[in-house]
Amino acid sequence: MPTACRTLLVDAFTDEPLTGNPAGVVPSAGDLSEDQMQAIARELGASETAFVRPASESRHRVRYFTPTQEVDLCGHATIAAFSHLAQTGALDPGPHEVATNVGSVEVRVDDDDAPTVWLTGREPTVDTVDLDYSRVGEALGIDPAALADVGADLPPAVASTGLPWLCLPVNFLEQLGSAAPQPGLVDDLATEHDAAGVYAFTFDTLDADSSLHARAFAPGIGVAEDPVTGTAAGACAAYLSHVDAYEDETAYGDLRFEQGHFVDRPGLVRARVADDVAVGGTATVALDGTLSVPAPEDDDIVVA
């Protein structure tokens, strides 16, 4: 007998439907098996789907699946899921402990009309790397000179606050916007550095209030280009602090990363760096419905 499962598509890092980054959200994952969660994520087709199950009165458990595999943490799906819970009154403002595959993280809900949800990642790590800019330029379809130019002052690095990304500065928005990545070569580059993908960014922005403009490529986890990326923004915020990108220390208290414009899904990630790194944003429901999910096979494993 199929199981009726409430599912949503929630657009994260935006307050306007059909922009930002769509995430699947299953707000009450119950006893869904891994096979059922994977099937739902595949059916929804969003880059990631968050499956929420209360682990206790004070803690939620969330698992994340792309259409092809499970991933340990996803920023925009976390923002989407907890924004929905807050907007429906299922979650009070304030801090909440969330268990993920990378361990416990904090989600904080602001007390406002369209609540901003903040995800505090794991302790940040930043490791600068030496890259062959000719090879990277070929992988991303960017003039190597546009990478070497800014790389002389800001070396690329693998940074993480829960999910590692290769952070790659680019000199101008024109170069970043015209990138034509080759998925196989991008995957090779990310895999070589144990990263989920490449987060290429420039300080040349569309909005004067933005800190940078970014594009995220992660074909290795089934996402050719992610519209607006929370974990990568957190990693990049940690990177900017590590390399002292801003002379004014107060800049790290309100970073604004624009992304998604080149895939017609514009959105904005906020980030702040103090003793830890948090990324935040708003979200809005684009689709709310019910999926009929086949009953699990006898050997399917239900794992919290």
Phi, psi and omega in degrees: 000123179298152178260131176278122187233118178291129180224150180226155163250121183239126181273118185262155180064036178196161171244013181238120180304149177070020169232186181064207184244114180287134176233141169285143177224125171247100190287343178222083187286343174052234184255029178300138177278169177300318180297321179293317178298317179296321180294320178296314179299321179294320181293318180292322176078004176288160182300323173217150173236133180261129178249113187257130175220124179299122178270337177194180179295334186249001186215142173256155173243128181232135172238151188233133179229134165277177176297347184240342186195166175275142173238156189286327184204145177217121183292308187291328178290328175294313178301316181297312185295313185281337171295315177299314180299321180291318182292334180266002179081006180278353183219128180279155172301155179115189183276149178219138178272133182233124178273128177230179179290346176262004183111190182280138174231161179257133171245128180241132180252121177288151180267080177216175188297313176248084196302133168280130178253130182248134176248118175267120184278188177287173179303126186291147172231143179219124178229113179292151183226153173266129182237149170275104187294334176296317179293316180295318178300320178295319181295321185263350184069037180238141176304121181306330179295331179291339178269314182294328181303304182278334180295341178295330180255330182234094183292145176296159183204155168265117182236153183206143165234028181146329176222122185284139177227144173276108182272124190228107178289143176234146188290311186228154181298325179302318179292316181294319182293331181268007179303141178228079187293147173258109189308317181297318180288324177295318179298317178300317181295313180295316181298320181300331182251018178053042181246153177291329181181190182250128178248098181265135186214160177220150176278357177275106191245165175280319181257131183298336181275352181279149177277323180199167174242135187227158169224142184236127182239121182219060183296336182295336177250021174086015182236099183301310173215124180271131183298305183217123199238112183290311182296324179290323177297318177298316178298318182291324176299317177297320178298313182300319178294319183297321183265007180054053183294332181243132176290327180275110183298334181293342180300330183286351179278346181206074177273142181229115185251114177270145184198160173095352185295330184274359172237021176059034176224060186296142178203175183221126174255131172264148179215150175217141183240124174222240173289337176224185180238129177235143173241146184215165177178175176258173179205159180218143181284129177258331183208133180225118183202197183231133174255142171267115185252127179304145177298146180293149173291162183301330182264006174293142182255128174262115185237131178289000000 
